[in-house]
Amino acid sequence: MRTLMILGCMGALALTGAPAMASSLVYEPINPSFGGNPLNGNWLISQATAQSEGGGGTSPSFVIDFPDFGGILQPNPNPIELPEVPGGPGAEGAN
């Protein structure tokens, strides 16, 4: 029994002590815009066209679908001029 236990321990040590073989992972970009293979450009544009909402028409269209804010008013992109503040910058007597 004792020799069986010693053989089992030696076998476990032999398995865990074996050198691990691994290779390094190297990132290789796919998109040509980020350094990938330029030959992937046609494949990427064909995939994007096939996934478009139009079902892969002859020309891809660009659509922005703005979210609904639930009736909350959003800031006006063209704000009105604010009135001058008495004693503020640009007023007479200001430092």
C-alpha positions in Angstrom: 0.0 0.0 0.0 2.9 2.3 0.9 4.6 1.7 -2.5 1.3 2.4 -4.3 1.0 5.7 -2.5 4.6 6.6 -3.3 4.1 5.7 -7.0 1.0 7.8 -7.1 2.7 10.8 -5.7 5.7 10.4 -8.0 3.3 10.1 -11.0 1.4 13.3 -9.9 4.7 15.1 -9.6 5.8 13.9 -13.0 2.6 15.2 -14.6 2.7 18.6 -12.8 6.4 19.1 -13.3 6.3 18.7 -17.1 7.1 21.9 -19.0 4.1 23.7 -20.4 4.2 24.3 -24.1 2.4 27.5 -25.3 2.8 30.1 -27.9 2.3 33.8 -27.5 -0.9 35.4 -28.8 -0.4 38.1 -31.3 -3.1 40.6 -32.2 -3.6 40.9 -35.9 -6.2 43.6 -36.9 -8.7 42.8 -39.6 -9.9 46.3 -40.5 -7.5 47.9 -43.0 -8.1 51.3 -41.3 -6.4 49.9 -38.2 -3.5 48.3 -39.9 -5.1 45.1 -41.2 -4.7 43.5 -44.5 -5.9 45.9 -47.3 -7.4 43.0 -49.2 -10.0 42.7 -46.4 -11.6 46.0 -47.4 -14.0 44.7 -50.0 -15.1 41.8 -47.8 -15.8 44.2 -44.9 -17.8 46.6 -47.1 -19.8 43.7 -48.6 -20.6 42.4 -45.1 -21.7 45.9 -43.9 -23.9 46.4 -47.0 -25.6 43.0 -46.5 -26.4 43.8 -42.9 -27.9 47.3 -43.7 -31.6 47.9 -43.1 -32.2 48.1 -46.9 -31.3 44.4 -47.3 -28.1 45.0 -49.3 -29.2 47.4 -51.9 -26.9 48.8 -54.6 -25.6 51.7 -52.4 -25.4 51.7 -48.6 -27.3 54.5 -46.9 -26.4 56.3 -43.7 -29.3 56.7 -41.2 -29.2 58.1 -37.7 -32.0 56.9 -35.5 -32.2 59.5 -32.7 -33.7 58.1 -29.4 -37.0 59.3 -28.0 -36.4 61.2 -24.8 -39.9 60.6 -23.5 -41.2 64.2 -24.1 -38.3 65.8 -22.2 -37.3 69.0 -23.9 -33.7 69.1 -25.1 -31.5 72.2 -25.2 -32.0 74.6 -28.2 -29.0 74.4 -30.5 -29.4 78.1 -31.3 -29.5 79.8 -27.8 -30.8 83.4 -27.5 -28.5 86.2 -26.3 -28.6 86.7 -22.5 -29.2 90.1 -21.1 -26.3 92.1 -19.6 -25.9 91.7 -15.8 -25.5 95.1 -13.9 -22.0 95.4 -12.5 -20.8 92.4 -14.5 -17.9 92.2 -17.0 -18.1 94.9 -19.6 -20.4 97.1 -17.5 -19.4 100.7 -16.7 -17.4 100.9 -13.5 -16.4 97.3 -13.5 -12.7 96.4 -12.8 
